[in-house]
Amino acid sequence: MATLKVKEVINKKDGCRLGHVCDVEIDVCTGQVACLIVCRGGRMFGHYGCESDLHIPWCDVDVVGDDIILVCYSPPPTPQPCNSSRRGFGFFK
């Protein structure tokens, strides 16, 4: 884990720097890494001040090098905002 924390994560699909590994999730049944948790912004005072973390499944990790980790990551789609012209709970048209 300590060696992963110093590595930068880069998306192979677009060359974007995603951040640094801040934690990993372990599958307790198999003892294997389930996903990398990548902090996208700078952290102040430990966990405070961090933007939303990325959870990258281990199957998306392509290469773990000396300095960087290359991943094939597709971010989940962002939810569409609600139609503000509609009022109420949508029970009636």
C-alpha positions as CSV (number, residue, x, y, z in Angstrom):
1,M,0.0,0.0,0.0
2,A,2.8,2.4,0.9
3,T,4.4,2.0,-2.6
4,L,1.1,2.7,-4.3
5,K,0.5,6.0,-2.5
6,V,3.4,7.7,-4.1
7,K,2.3,6.9,-7.6
8,E,0.4,9.1,-9.9
9,V,-2.6,7.6,-11.8
10,I,-3.0,8.4,-15.5
11,N,-5.9,7.5,-17.7
12,K,-4.7,5.8,-20.9
13,K,-7.8,6.7,-22.8
14,D,-7.2,10.5,-22.8
15,G,-3.9,11.0,-21.1
16,C,-5.5,12.8,-18.2
17,R,-3.8,12.9,-14.8
18,L,-6.4,11.5,-12.4
19,G,-4.5,12.1,-9.1
20,H,-2.6,9.9,-6.6
21,V,-3.7,6.8,-4.9
22,C,-5.0,7.6,-1.4
23,D,-6.4,4.2,-0.5
24,V,-7.3,0.8,-1.7
25,E,-10.3,-1.5,-1.2
26,I,-9.5,-5.1,-0.5
27,D,-11.9,-8.0,-1.2
28,V,-12.0,-9.8,2.2
29,C,-12.9,-13.1,0.7
30,T,-10.0,-13.3,-1.7
31,G,-7.5,-10.9,-0.1
32,Q,-7.0,-9.2,-3.4
33,V,-7.2,-5.5,-4.3
34,A,-10.7,-4.7,-5.5
35,C,-10.2,-1.1,-6.5
36,L,-7.9,1.9,-6.2
37,I,-9.3,5.0,-4.5
38,V,-7.7,8.1,-6.2
39,C,-7.8,11.5,-4.6
40,R,-8.4,14.1,-7.3
41,G,-7.4,17.2,-5.4
42,G,-5.0,18.3,-2.7
43,R,-5.7,17.2,0.8
44,M,-5.4,19.5,3.7
45,F,-5.3,18.1,7.2
46,G,-5.6,14.5,6.2
47,H,-8.9,13.7,4.6
48,Y,-10.4,17.2,4.7
49,G,-10.5,19.4,1.7
50,C,-10.4,16.6,-0.9
51,E,-12.5,16.7,-4.0
52,S,-14.6,13.7,-4.9
53,D,-12.5,10.5,-4.9
54,L,-12.4,8.2,-7.9
55,H,-13.0,4.5,-7.3
56,I,-11.2,2.7,-10.1
57,P,-11.8,-1.1,-10.3
58,W,-8.6,-3.2,-10.2
59,C,-9.7,-4.8,-13.5
60,D,-9.2,-1.3,-15.1
61,V,-5.6,-1.1,-13.9
62,D,-3.4,-1.8,-16.9
63,V,0.2,-1.1,-15.8
64,V,1.8,-0.4,-12.4
65,G,5.1,1.2,-13.1
66,D,7.9,2.7,-11.0
67,D,6.4,6.2,-10.9
68,I,2.9,5.9,-12.4
69,I,-0.2,3.7,-12.7
70,L,-1.9,3.5,-16.1
71,V,-5.6,2.8,-16.1
72,C,-8.3,2.5,-18.7
73,Y,-11.0,4.4,-16.8
74,S,-14.4,5.6,-18.1
75,P,-16.1,7.8,-15.5
76,P,-19.7,7.0,-14.7
77,P,-22.2,9.2,-16.5
78,T,-23.2,12.4,-14.6
79,P,-26.9,12.5,-13.6
80,Q,-29.0,14.9,-15.7
81,P,-30.6,17.8,-13.8
82,C,-34.4,17.6,-13.2
83,N,-36.7,19.6,-15.5
84,S,-37.3,22.7,-13.5
85,S,-40.5,23.6,-15.4
86,R,-42.3,20.6,-14.0
87,R,-43.8,21.1,-10.5
88,G,-45.0,18.6,-7.9
89,F,-44.1,15.0,-7.6
90,G,-45.0,13.9,-11.1
91,F,-48.0,11.9,-10.1
92,F,-50.3,13.8,-12.5
93,K,-49.6,15.1,-16.0
